[in-house]
Amino acid sequence: MKIFLFLAMSAMFILNSCGGVKYSPARDNPTKASERARKNIEEGRGINIGGGLKRGTNYEFSTANPMWRASLETLDFLPLTTVDYSGGMIITDWYSENNFNESIKITVRFLSNEIAAENLKIIIHKKTCNKDDNCKTKLLENSKIRDELISTIVKKAAKLELDSKKKK
């Protein structure tokens, strides 16, 4: 009997010390049970078993973004160091084709998910090394490579978007 009384008192003490009950006027609380439950979950005062219903989210997976997919397809021959969909950035490693004294590094930043050239920011760095391994890096601002990359990515993205709409 003493053990039962001790367990009951301990349980009441533990449950009571979980934060207490916050009282609010009845006019501040919804009358429908589903609305009350949603409000409690939003305020962190309830539990949500099974994740609930997820309607109306704006999250897109990277496979659904044609600009992202087109960029990866265009740059697939390059070694990639950073691929961050949520941050909207792709960075390649230094790449050299035939001339080992010169290499380039490409950074692609996505300014929007809409298919347009102005929604891409492409930065190209060129590294030139001499025989003593003394290397200099410079930014290629208005390069032919940059213009070709933007054009290719936007064309591929438009084609992927068109193909996606045809499938639906």
C-alpha positions, 0 to 999 in steps of 0.5 A: 500500500505504501508503495502504491501511495508513493508511486501515485504521489511521485506521478502527480509530482512529475506530471505537475512539474511539466510546465503547468497549465496555462489558462486563457479566456474562452473567447481566445480559444476555438470552439471546434475540437480540430481547430483547438488541436491545431492551435495547441500543436502550433503553440507547442502544447500538444502532440502530433502523432503520425505527422498530421496532414500536410497540405499546401506546402511550398517545398520543392524537391530538387528533382522538381526544379528544372533550373537545378536539374539543367545545371547539374546536367550541364556541369556533370563532366566537372568534379563538384565540391559543393552541391547545396539545393537548399542554399541554391549553390553549386561549386565545382572543383578546379578543372583543367582539360589539357593545359595543367597550368590553367584551370577553372572553377565555376560557381552557380548561384540560383536567385530564383526557381523561375526559368530565366537567365537573370535568375542565375549568377555564374562566377568563374575563377581562372587559376594560372600556375607557372613552373614553380607552382606559383599560382595566381587566381583571377575572376573572369567576369564577362567570359564566353564560358559564362555566357554559354553556360547560362544559355545552355542551362536556361535552354535545358531548363525550358526543355525539362519544364516543357517535357514535365508539362507534357507528361501531366 
